[in-house]
Amino acid sequence: MDFGLSEDQREIQRTARELLSDRARWERVREHAENRRSDEALWKELCALGWPGIAVAEEYGGQGLGAVAQSVLCEELGRVVAPVPFLPTVLSATLIEHAGEQQQRERWLPGLASGEMLGAVGVARDGVAELVIGGAETGAAQGGVIVLLEGDSARVLSAAEADIEPVDAIDPTRSAARVSTDPGAGEALTGDVAGAVDRALIAVASELVGVSERALEMTLEYVKERRQFGVPVGSYQAVSHRCAQMLLDTEKARSLSAFAAWTADADPLKLAEAAAMAKAAASDAGREVTAGAIQAHGGIGFTWEADVHWLYKRAQIDAAWLGGAKHHRARVAAMLSAVSAAIPT
């Protein structure tokens, strides 16, 4: 059995890495982040390639390549902390496609799949979502769409139906906003909201895998070159042990995220458990690996000039988005408890 990517998926990965290594260099990320604006030129290139709609069904203007292909792109974009509205737009499309009605899919998905329409996603309470990722940019765009999750339900609404107040989040490579709405604003997503959210979790977890992988690579490169008392700092046991733990955390998150993406395409009955496990592991990895990267870089790691802090900031937002590690471990525990209770004694 082949547990790797298909040839088509490997080609998507190669294309993405080559493109982004040139178009999303650190100096370009820094320029857009410090000016708190997206890289519009890069976003147009991604849209021309059809990436926002890679997992959207062809009947709605997407490529219909599934969750694994989308996961590959999320990972590659996470590696470079690309300052584009890809993930919130993809999550909006995922939630609408898998929890919306036919009319809602026909209305929103073609624009999201093409990238002509931007999306935003947040968790609301009493009609107010304090942090909606992609919200500020969506509010400024024509025809932007916002999906608000509240408890077990979800609503989709146009940006014009919401009160959008831009906020400064820890990650300036991506816009954010506080969004409030009237109780009757928008339309309810009446389908399988839980299943749609699980698919969204996989995309966020995959981006965290990319963030963690890049942080680990940068750390290994630094500790091999940086010398102290005549030897590379990576030769010290404390440093090498920390790097080994960073690798373990990254690979655990990668394995669980890849399995979760596979279940979304091939075995939906296992999706809920797999997605929860993936998000829990990826949230932990994102925070621990990027923090370890900053520490391993020593004094320079704590400076604004060090590029590694962009990865740390992206990880903080993604780790908490749609529920942190503790929340999803509790979900897994509840699922296992339910299975155990159903076994005859």
C-alpha positions as CSV (number, residue, x, y, z in Angstrom):
1,M,0.0,0.0,0.0
2,D,1.3,3.4,-0.9
3,F,1.0,5.9,1.9
4,G,2.6,8.8,0.0
5,L,1.2,11.4,-2.3
6,S,0.0,10.6,-5.8
7,E,2.0,11.8,-8.8
8,D,-0.5,14.6,-9.4
9,Q,-0.3,15.7,-5.7
10,R,3.5,15.6,-5.8
11,E,3.4,17.8,-8.8
12,I,1.1,20.3,-7.0
13,Q,3.6,20.3,-4.1
14,R,6.6,20.8,-6.4
15,T,4.9,23.6,-8.2
16,A,3.8,25.3,-5.0
17,R,7.2,25.1,-3.4
18,E,9.0,26.4,-6.5
19,L,6.6,29.3,-6.9
20,L,6.5,30.3,-3.3
21,S,10.2,30.1,-2.8
22,D,10.5,32.9,-5.3
23,R,7.4,34.9,-4.7
24,A,7.1,34.7,-0.9
25,R,10.7,35.4,0.2
26,W,11.1,36.7,3.8
27,E,11.8,40.2,2.7
28,R,8.5,40.3,0.8
29,V,6.6,38.8,3.7
30,R,8.1,41.4,6.0
31,E,7.3,44.2,3.6
32,H,3.6,43.3,3.5
33,A,3.3,42.4,7.1
34,E,4.8,45.6,8.3
35,N,2.4,47.5,6.1
36,R,-0.5,45.3,7.2
37,R,-1.7,44.5,3.7
38,S,-1.9,41.4,1.5
39,D,0.4,40.6,-1.4
40,E,-2.2,41.2,-4.1
41,A,0.2,40.2,-6.9
42,L,0.9,36.8,-5.3
43,W,-2.9,36.4,-4.7
44,K,-3.7,37.0,-8.3
45,E,-1.1,34.3,-9.3
46,L,-2.6,31.8,-6.9
47,C,-6.1,32.5,-8.3
48,A,-4.9,32.1,-11.9
49,L,-3.6,28.7,-10.9
50,G,-7.1,27.9,-9.4
51,W,-5.7,27.2,-5.9
52,P,-8.6,28.8,-3.9
53,G,-10.9,26.2,-5.5
54,I,-8.7,23.2,-5.6
55,A,-11.1,21.2,-3.4
56,V,-14.3,22.8,-4.5
57,A,-16.5,20.6,-6.7
58,E,-16.1,21.3,-10.5
59,E,-19.8,22.0,-10.8
60,Y,-19.2,25.1,-8.6
61,G,-16.2,26.3,-10.5
62,G,-13.5,24.5,-8.5
63,Q,-11.0,21.7,-9.5
64,G,-12.5,19.0,-7.3
65,L,-9.2,17.5,-6.4
66,G,-10.1,16.8,-2.8
67,A,-8.9,17.5,0.8
68,V,-5.4,15.9,0.3
69,A,-4.5,18.3,-2.5
70,Q,-5.9,21.2,-0.5
71,S,-3.9,20.1,2.5
72,V,-0.7,20.1,0.4
73,L,-1.3,23.7,-0.6
74,C,-2.0,24.8,2.9
75,E,1.2,23.2,4.1
76,E,3.3,24.9,1.4
77,L,1.7,28.3,2.1
78,G,2.2,27.8,5.8
79,R,6.0,27.2,5.2
80,V,6.4,30.7,3.8
81,V,3.7,32.5,5.9
82,A,2.3,33.8,2.7
83,P,0.5,37.2,3.2
84,V,-2.5,36.2,1.2
85,P,-6.2,35.5,2.1
86,F,-6.0,31.9,1.0
87,L,-6.8,30.0,4.2
88,P,-9.9,32.0,5.3
89,T,-11.2,31.9,1.8
90,V,-10.7,28.2,1.5
91,L,-12.3,27.6,4.9
92,S,-15.4,29.7,3.9
93,A,-15.8,27.6,0.8
94,T,-15.3,24.3,2.7
95,L,-18.0,25.2,5.3
96,I,-20.5,26.4,2.6
97,E,-20.0,23.4,0.3
98,H,-20.3,20.8,3.0
99,A,-22.9,22.4,5.3
100,G,-24.9,24.7,2.9
101,E,-27.9,24.1,0.8
102,Q,-27.8,24.0,-3.0
103,Q,-28.8,27.6,-3.4
104,Q,-26.1,28.8,-1.0
105,R,-23.4,26.7,-2.8
106,E,-24.5,28.1,-6.2
107,R,-24.4,31.7,-4.8
108,W,-21.1,31.7,-3.0
109,L,-18.8,28.9,-4.2
110,P,-18.0,30.1,-7.8
111,G,-16.7,33.4,-6.4
112,L,-14.7,31.8,-3.6
113,A,-13.3,29.1,-5.9
114,S,-12.0,31.7,-8.4
115,G,-10.6,34.0,-5.7
116,E,-12.7,36.9,-6.9
117,M,-14.6,36.8,-3.6
118,L,-12.8,36.7,-0.3
119,G,-13.9,34.7,2.7
120,A,-13.6,35.0,6.5
121,V,-14.4,32.7,9.3
122,G,-14.8,33.2,13.0
123,V,-16.5,31.8,16.1
124,A,-19.3,34.0,17.5
125,R,-21.1,34.3,20.8
126,D,-24.4,36.1,21.1
127,G,-23.9,37.5,17.6
128,V,-20.4,38.8,18.2
129,A,-17.1,37.3,17.0
130,E,-14.2,38.9,18.6
131,L,-11.6,37.6,16.1
132,V,-12.6,36.8,12.6
133,I,-9.6,35.8,10.5
134,G,-9.7,37.5,7.1
135,G,-12.5,39.8,8.3
136,A,-10.9,43.2,7.7
137,E,-9.9,42.3,4.2
138,T,-13.3,40.7,3.4
139,G,-15.1,43.8,4.7
140,A,-13.1,46.0,2.4
141,A,-13.8,43.7,-0.6
142,Q,-16.8,43.8,-2.9
143,G,-19.0,40.8,-2.3
144,G,-17.0,39.3,0.6
145,V,-18.5,36.4,2.5
146,I,-18.3,35.7,6.3
147,V,-19.1,32.4,7.9
148,L,-19.8,32.6,11.7
149,L,-19.8,29.5,13.8
150,E,-21.8,29.6,17.0
151,G,-22.2,26.4,19.1
152,D,-23.4,23.7,16.8
153,S,-24.8,26.0,14.1
154,A,-23.3,28.3,11.4
155,R,-24.4,31.3,9.4
156,V,-23.2,32.7,6.1
157,L,-23.6,36.4,5.4
158,S,-22.3,39.0,3.1
159,A,-19.9,41.6,4.4
160,A,-22.6,44.2,4.0
161,E,-24.8,42.4,6.5
162,A,-22.2,42.7,9.3
163,D,-20.6,45.4,11.4
164,I,-16.9,44.9,10.8
165,E,-14.2,46.5,12.9
166,P,-10.6,45.8,11.9
167,V,-8.4,44.7,14.8
168,D,-4.6,44.2,15.1
169,A,-3.9,40.5,15.7
170,I,-0.6,39.0,16.7
171,D,-0.1,37.9,13.1
172,P,0.1,40.9,10.8
173,T,0.4,38.8,7.7
174,R,-3.3,38.1,7.8
175,S,-6.2,40.5,8.3
176,A,-8.5,40.2,11.3
177,A,-11.7,41.9,12.5
178,R,-14.3,42.0,15.2
179,V,-17.6,41.2,13.6
180,S,-21.1,41.8,15.1
181,T,-24.4,41.0,13.5
182,D,-28.1,41.3,14.1
183,P,-29.7,38.0,15.2
184,G,-31.5,37.5,11.9
185,A,-28.6,38.5,9.6
186,G,-27.4,36.1,7.0
187,E,-28.6,32.5,6.3
188,A,-28.2,29.4,8.4
189,L,-26.1,26.6,7.1
190,T,-28.5,23.7,7.7
191,G,-26.4,20.8,6.6
192,D,-23.7,18.8,8.4
193,V,-22.0,21.7,10.2
194,A,-19.9,19.4,12.4
195,G,-18.5,17.5,9.4
196,A,-17.8,20.7,7.5
197,V,-15.9,22.2,10.5
198,D,-13.9,19.0,10.7
199,R,-12.8,19.5,7.1
200,A,-11.9,23.0,7.9
201,L,-9.8,21.8,10.9
202,I,-7.7,19.7,8.5
203,A,-6.8,22.8,6.4
204,V,-5.7,24.7,9.5
205,A,-3.7,21.7,10.9
206,S,-2.0,21.4,7.5
207,E,-0.9,25.0,7.5
208,L,0.5,24.5,11.0
209,V,2.5,21.5,9.7
210,G,4.1,23.8,7.1
211,V,4.9,26.4,9.7
212,S,6.5,23.8,12.0
213,E,8.5,22.3,9.3
214,R,10.0,25.6,8.2
215,A,10.8,26.6,11.8
216,L,12.6,23.3,12.2
217,E,14.6,23.7,9.0
218,M,15.6,27.3,9.9
219,T,16.7,26.1,13.4
220,L,18.8,23.2,12.1
221,E,20.5,25.5,9.6
222,Y,21.3,28.0,12.3
223,V,22.6,25.6,15.0
224,K,24.9,23.9,12.4
225,E,26.5,27.3,11.5
226,R,26.5,29.2,14.8
227,R,29.6,28.3,16.8
228,Q,30.3,28.8,20.4
229,F,33.6,27.9,22.1
230,G,34.8,26.7,18.7
231,V,32.0,24.2,18.0
232,P,28.6,24.4,16.4
233,V,25.9,25.0,19.1
234,G,23.9,22.1,17.6
235,S,26.5,19.8,19.0
236,Y,25.5,20.6,22.6
237,Q,23.2,18.0,24.0
238,A,20.5,20.4,25.3
239,V,20.2,22.0,21.8
240,S,20.2,18.6,19.9
241,H,17.6,17.2,22.3
242,R,15.4,20.2,21.7
243,C,15.7,19.9,17.9
244,A,14.9,16.2,18.2
245,Q,11.7,17.0,20.1
246,M,10.8,19.6,17.4
247,L,11.2,17.0,14.7
248,L,9.0,14.5,16.7
249,D,6.3,17.1,17.2
250,T,6.3,18.1,13.5
251,E,6.2,14.6,12.2
252,K,3.4,13.6,14.6
253,A,1.3,16.5,13.3
254,R,2.2,15.7,9.7
255,S,1.1,12.1,10.0
256,L,-2.2,12.9,11.8
257,S,-3.0,15.7,9.4
258,A,-2.3,13.6,6.3
259,F,-4.5,10.8,7.7
260,A,-7.3,13.2,8.4
261,A,-7.1,14.6,4.9
262,W,-7.3,11.1,3.6
263,T,-10.4,10.3,5.7
264,A,-12.1,13.4,4.3
265,D,-11.7,12.0,0.8
266,A,-12.0,8.3,1.4
267,D,-13.5,7.4,4.8
268,P,-15.8,10.1,6.2
269,L,-16.9,7.8,9.1
270,K,-13.4,8.4,10.6
271,L,-13.3,12.1,9.9
272,A,-14.4,13.5,13.2
273,E,-11.8,11.6,15.3
274,A,-9.1,12.0,12.7
275,A,-9.6,15.8,12.4
276,A,-9.7,16.3,16.1
277,M,-6.5,14.4,16.6
278,A,-4.8,16.3,13.8
279,K,-5.8,19.7,15.1
280,A,-4.7,18.9,18.6
281,A,-1.3,17.6,17.5
282,A,-0.8,20.5,15.0
283,S,-1.8,23.1,17.5
284,D,0.7,21.7,20.0
285,A,3.4,21.4,17.4
286,G,2.9,24.9,16.0
287,R,3.3,26.5,19.4
288,E,6.1,24.3,20.7
289,V,8.2,24.1,17.5
290,T,8.1,27.8,16.8
291,A,8.9,28.7,20.4
292,G,11.8,26.2,20.3
293,A,13.0,27.8,17.1
294,I,13.2,31.2,18.7
295,Q,15.0,29.8,21.7
296,A,17.5,27.9,19.7
297,H,18.3,31.0,17.7
298,G,19.5,32.5,21.0
299,G,19.6,36.3,21.5
300,I,19.0,37.1,17.8
301,G,15.8,35.0,17.8
302,F,14.1,37.5,20.0
303,T,14.9,40.5,17.7
304,W,12.5,42.0,15.1
305,E,15.1,41.4,12.4
306,A,14.9,37.6,12.9
307,D,12.5,36.1,10.4
308,V,11.6,33.2,12.6
309,H,9.1,35.3,14.6
310,W,6.7,35.4,11.6
311,L,6.3,31.7,12.0
312,Y,5.7,32.0,15.7
313,K,3.0,34.6,15.2
314,R,1.2,32.6,12.5
315,A,1.3,29.5,14.8
316,Q,-0.3,31.4,17.7
317,I,-3.4,32.3,15.6
318,D,-3.7,28.9,13.9
319,A,-3.3,27.0,17.1
320,A,-6.3,28.6,18.7
321,W,-8.4,29.0,15.5
322,L,-11.5,26.7,15.6
323,G,-10.4,25.3,19.0
324,G,-7.1,24.7,20.5
325,A,-5.3,21.4,21.4
326,K,-7.1,21.0,24.8
327,H,-10.5,21.4,23.2
328,H,-9.9,18.8,20.5
329,R,-8.2,16.3,22.9
330,A,-11.4,16.5,24.9
331,R,-13.4,15.7,21.8
332,V,-11.3,12.6,21.1
333,A,-11.7,11.5,24.7
334,A,-15.5,11.9,24.5
335,M,-15.6,9.9,21.2
336,L,-13.6,7.1,22.7
337,S,-15.7,7.1,25.8
338,A,-18.9,6.8,23.7
339,V,-17.4,3.8,21.8
340,S,-16.4,2.2,25.1
341,A,-19.8,2.6,26.5
342,A,-21.4,1.0,23.5
343,I,-19.4,-2.2,23.8
344,P,-21.4,-4.9,25.5
345,T,-20.1,-6.1,28.9
